[in-house]
């Protein structure tokens, strides 16, 4: 129940109570007291009692034709005044609902009349300013840190590759260098993904909007997925691939397809399968990527798009990954004005569904 409705009911109850009290007092004055006086003084003239009864009828008529309409008008006027007074709350609620971490620079509208609601709006705007500053500092730190880390990681990567070219390395030392090189590659992948998402949050990435054949990208991703799945004995199938054209960035969409296919292959049962399909659904292109399990528990399914999230039940700790792949996939889909959803049952298949608007 809204505040406006609650206040209106309270106001109506108070008005009804006031009318009831007035009615009781009038009844006491013109009915009860004359009757008691008539019993106490029977010698009182009947004409006086009749006059008092006439007075009561006059008062009842006044109450019926004046007090009740006045009470109804007061209730309606009170409801209108409360609606007008609480109107800024509705506007404040709608404006606050639109604000997220992507548009913290937006401010809530103020009435400038210095009432309680205007002061509350001012406090909210000050809080948004502090949050915006904090998020800005975090983004700046992440961008600078990722940029500074790229150079030493590139140097380490080159040094490890140079060391591995030595022919007189022992087997143990070679395995150690290979392990360190894998960790450097993994760290570089984390830095690149984090830098990408941070730039996207800051609005520093611009996607191309060119017509492209999505079915060609899906077929290319299918060929690459077969190569990735071969060492794991995972079967990759392309159940449908309708010719569809969308507006988008070829590089980012290819990154999306490879990301989804790679996840479906890595987090799969041994000798499992992965199915890709592309179909037209209305004015949307529907891309579905399904694998054979092991599924994602319902309690962690809402968190799969969180950054750095890796659930134990759905992500094998032996698999390489940094927990940024699905976050990047979600950003790519959202940047193309699409939607991405993941459905799963424990121990069953995992299905990723992507909807992208078709080129008009």
C-alpha positions in Angstrom: 0.0 0.0 0.0 1.4 3.4 -1.0 1.8 6.3 1.5 -0.8 8.3 -0.4 -3.4 5.6 0.0 -2.5 5.0 3.6 -2.8 8.7 4.5 -6.0 9.0 2.6 -7.5 6.1 4.6 -6.3 7.6 7.8 -7.7 11.0 6.9 -11.1 9.5 5.9 -11.2 7.5 9.2 -10.5 10.7 11.1 -13.3 12.5 9.3 -15.7 9.6 9.8 -14.8 9.5 13.5 -15.4 13.3 13.8 -18.9 12.9 12.1 -19.7 10.0 14.5 -18.7 12.1 17.5 -20.8 15.0 16.3 -23.8 12.7 15.7 -23.4 11.1 19.2 -23.3 14.6 20.8 -26.3 15.8 18.9 -28.2 12.6 19.8 -27.2 13.1 23.4 -28.3 16.8 23.3 -31.7 16.5 21.6 -32.9 12.9 22.4 -31.3 11.5 25.6 -31.4 14.7 27.7 -35.0 15.7 26.8 -36.2 12.2 27.6 -34.4 12.2 31.0 -35.8 15.7 31.8 -39.3 14.5 30.8 -39.0 11.6 33.2 -37.7 13.9 36.0 -40.2 16.7 35.4 -43.4 15.3 34.1 -45.1 18.6 34.6 -43.1 20.1 31.7 -45.3 21.2 29.0 -45.5 19.0 25.9 -45.1 21.9 23.6 -41.5 22.5 24.8 -40.7 18.8 24.1 -42.2 19.2 20.6 -40.1 22.3 20.0 -37.0 20.5 21.0 -37.8 17.6 18.7 -38.4 20.1 15.9 -35.0 21.6 16.7 -33.5 18.1 16.4 -35.1 17.5 13.1 -33.6 20.8 11.9 -30.2 19.9 13.1 -30.5 16.4 11.5 -31.4 18.0 8.3 -28.3 20.3 8.5 -26.1 17.3 9.3 -27.5 15.3 6.5 -27.4 17.9 3.8 -24.4 20.0 4.9 -22.1 18.0 7.2 -22.0 14.8 5.2 -21.3 16.6 1.9 -18.8 18.8 3.6 -17.1 15.7 5.1 -17.0 14.0 1.6 -15.6 17.2 0.1 -13.0 17.4 2.9 -11.9 13.7 2.2 -11.7 14.3 -1.5 -9.8 17.6 -1.0 -7.4 15.9 1.5 -6.8 13.1 -1.0 -6.0 15.6 -3.7 -3.7 17.6 -1.4 -1.8 14.5 -0.4 -1.5 13.4 -4.0 -0.1 16.7 -5.0 2.2 16.8 -1.9 3.5 13.2 -2.6 3.9 13.6 -6.4 7.6 14.4 -6.0 8.1 11.0 -4.4 6.8 9.2 -7.5 9.1 11.2 -9.7 12.0 10.6 -7.4 11.3 6.9 -7.4 11.3 6.7 -11.2 14.4 8.7 -11.6 16.3 6.6 -9.0 15.2 3.4 -10.7 16.9 4.5 -13.9 20.3 5.1 -12.2 22.9 2.4 -12.3 26.7 2.2 -12.1 26.9 3.2 -15.8 25.1 6.5 -15.4 26.0 7.7 -11.9 26.5 11.2 -13.3 22.8 11.6 -13.6 21.0 13.5 -10.9 17.6 13.2 -9.3 15.2 16.1 -10.1 14.7 18.6 -7.4 11.6 20.7 -6.7 13.7 23.6 -5.2 11.0 24.5 -2.7 13.3 23.4 0.2 10.8 21.0 1.8 11.7 17.6 3.2 11.5 15.9 -0.1 13.7 18.4 -1.8 16.3 18.1 1.0 16.1 14.3 0.7 16.7 14.6 -3.0 19.7 16.8 -2.3 21.2 14.2 0.0 20.7 11.5 -2.6 22.4 13.6 -5.2 25.4 14.2 -3.0 25.6 10.5 -2.3 25.5 9.8 -6.1 28.3 12.3 -6.6 30.5 10.5 -4.0 29.7 7.1 -5.6 30.5 8.5 -9.1 33.8 9.7 -7.8 34.6 6.4 -6.2 33.7 4.4 -9.3 35.7 6.8 -11.4 38.8 6.4 -9.3 38.4 2.6 -9.4 38.2 2.6 -13.2 41.2 4.9 -13.5 43.2 2.6 -11.2 42.2 -0.5 -13.1 43.0 1.1 -16.5 46.4 2.3 -15.3 47.3 -0.9 -13.5 46.3 -3.1 -16.5 48.3 -0.9 -18.9 51.3 -0.9 -16.7 51.2 -4.7 -16.3 51.1 -5.4 -20.1 54.7 -4.3 -20.6 56.4 -6.6 -18.0 54.1 -9.5 -19.0 55.1 -9.1 -22.6 58.8 -9.0 -21.6 58.4 -12.1 -19.5 56.6 -13.9 -22.3 59.4 -13.2 -24.7 62.1 -14.2 -22.2 60.4 -17.6 -21.5 60.0 -18.3 -25.2 63.6 -17.4 -25.8 64.7 -19.7 -23.0 62.7 -22.5 -24.3 64.6 -22.4 -27.6 67.7 -23.5 -25.9 68.5 -27.1 -27.0 70.5 -28.1 -24.0 67.7 -27.6 -21.5 66.9 -30.5 -19.2 63.5 -32.0 -19.2 62.6 -30.8 -15.7 63.7 -27.2 -16.5 61.8 -27.2 -19.8 58.6 -28.3 -18.0 59.2 -25.7 -15.4 59.6 -23.0 -18.0 56.5 -24.2 -19.9 54.5 -24.0 -16.7 55.7 -20.5 -16.0 54.9 -19.5 -19.6 51.4 -20.8 -19.2 50.9 -18.7 -16.1 52.2 -15.6 -17.8 49.8 -16.2 -20.7 46.9 -16.7 -18.2 47.8 -13.5 -16.4 48.0 -11.6 -19.7 44.6 -12.9 -20.6 43.2 -11.7 -17.2 44.8 -8.2 -17.7 43.4 -8.0 -21.3 39.9 -9.0 -20.2 39.9 -6.6 -17.2 41.2 -3.8 -19.4 38.4 -4.4 -21.9 35.7 -4.4 -19.3 37.0 -1.3 -17.6 37.1 0.6 -20.9 33.6 -0.6 -21.7 32.4 0.6 -18.3 34.0 4.0 -18.9 32.5 4.3 -22.4 35.9 4.3 -24.1 35.1 1.5 -26.5 33.3 2.1 -29.8 31.8 -0.8 -31.7 31.5 -0.9 -35.5 27.9 -1.0 -36.8 28.3 -2.6 -40.2 26.0 -5.2 -41.9 27.6 -8.6 -41.6 26.5 -12.2 -42.2 26.1 -13.8 -38.8 25.8 -17.3 -40.3 29.4 -16.9 -41.7 30.7 -16.1 -38.3 28.9 -19.0 -36.8 30.4 -21.4 -39.4 33.9 -20.0 -38.7 33.3 -20.5 -35.0 32.1 -24.0 -35.6 35.3 -24.9 -37.5 37.4 -23.4 -34.7 35.4 -25.2 -32.0 36.1 -28.5 -33.7 39.8 -27.9 -33.4 39.5 -26.9 -29.7 37.3 -30.0 -29.0 39.5 -32.5 -30.7 42.0 -33.0 -27.8 39.2 -33.4 -25.3 37.2 -35.9 -27.4 34.2 -33.6 -27.4 31.9 -33.7 -30.4 30.8 -30.4 -31.9 27.6 -30.2 -34.0 26.0 -27.4 -36.0 22.3 -28.3 -36.0 21.1 -25.2 -37.9 22.6 -22.1 -39.5 20.2 -19.9 -41.3 21.5 -17.0 -43.4 21.0 -13.9 -41.2 22.3 -10.4 -41.4 22.8 -8.1 -38.4 24.5 -4.8 -37.7 27.5 -5.3 -35.5 31.2 -5.5 -34.9 32.8 -8.5 -36.6 35.7 -8.8 -34.2 33.6 -8.6 -31.1 31.0 -11.0 -32.3 33.7 -13.5 -33.3 35.1 -13.1 -29.8 31.6 -13.8 -28.4 31.2 -17.0 -30.4 34.6 -18.3 -29.6 34.1 -17.5 -25.9 30.8 -19.4 -25.7 32.1 -22.3 -27.7 35.3 -22.6 -25.7 33.3 -22.5 -22.4 30.9 -25.2 -23.7 33.9 -27.4 -24.6 36.0 -26.9 -21.5 33.2 -27.3 -18.9 31.8 -30.5 -20.3 31.6 -34.2 -19.6 34.4 -36.4 -21.1 33.3 -37.6 -24.5 30.5 -35.1 -24.4 29.0 -33.0 -27.1 28.4 -29.3 -28.0 25.6 -28.1 -30.3 25.4 -24.8 -32.0 22.4 -23.4 -33.8 21.4 -20.2 -35.5 17.8 -19.5 -36.4 15.5 -16.5 -37.1 12.9 -15.8 -34.4 10.7 -13.0 -35.5 12.9 -10.0 -36.0 15.7 -11.5 -33.9 18.6 -13.8 -34.6 18.7 -16.6 -32.0 22.0 -18.3 -31.3 22.0 -21.3 -29.0 25.0 -23.1 -27.6 24.3 -26.3 -25.6 26.7 -28.8 -24.0 26.0 -32.0 -22.2 26.8 -30.9 -18.7 27.7 -31.1 -15.9 25.2 -28.3 -15.3 25.1 -25.3 -13.0 23.4 -25.4 -9.6 20.4 -23.1 -9.3 22.0 -21.2 -6.3 24.9 -19.9 -8.4 23.2 -19.6 -11.8 22.3 -15.9 -11.2 26.0 -15.1 -10.6 27.6 -16.7 -13.7 27.9 -13.3 -15.4 29.7 -11.7 -12.4 33.3 -10.8 -12.9 35.9 -13.3 -11.5 33.1 -15.7 -10.5 34.0 -19.3 -10.8 31.6 -21.7 -9.2 33.1 -25.0 -8.1 30.2 -27.1 -9.4 30.1 -25.5 -12.9 33.8 -24.6 -13.3 36.5 -27.2 -12.9 39.4 -25.8 -10.9 41.8 -27.7 -13.3 40.6 -25.6 -16.3 42.3 -22.4 -17.2 40.1 -19.4 -16.8 39.8 -16.1 -15.0 36.1 -15.7 -14.6 35.8 -12.9 -17.1 34.7 -14.7 -20.2 30.9 -14.6 -19.6 31.2 -11.0 -18.4 32.8 -10.0 -21.7 30.2 -12.1 -23.6 27.4 -10.2 -21.8 28.9 -6.9 -22.6 29.3 -7.7 -26.3 25.7 -8.9 -26.5 24.4 -5.8 -24.6 26.5 -3.5 -26.7 24.8 -5.0 -29.8 21.3 -4.3 -28.2 20.8 -8.0 -27.6 20.1 -10.3 -24.7 21.9 -13.4 -23.3 20.5 -16.0 -20.9 21.8 -19.2 -19.4 19.6 -22.1 -18.4 20.7 -25.3 -16.7 19.8 -28.1 -14.4 22.1 -29.8 -12.0 23.9 -32.6 -13.8 22.2 -31.8 -17.0 22.9 -29.7 -20.1 23.8 -26.0 -20.0 22.1 -23.9 -22.7 23.3 -20.4 -23.6 20.8 -18.4 -25.7 21.7 -15.1 -27.4 19.2 -12.9 -29.2 20.5 -10.2 -31.5 18.3 -7.7 -33.6 18.4 -8.4 -37.3 19.5 -5.8 -39.8 16.4 -3.9 -41.0 
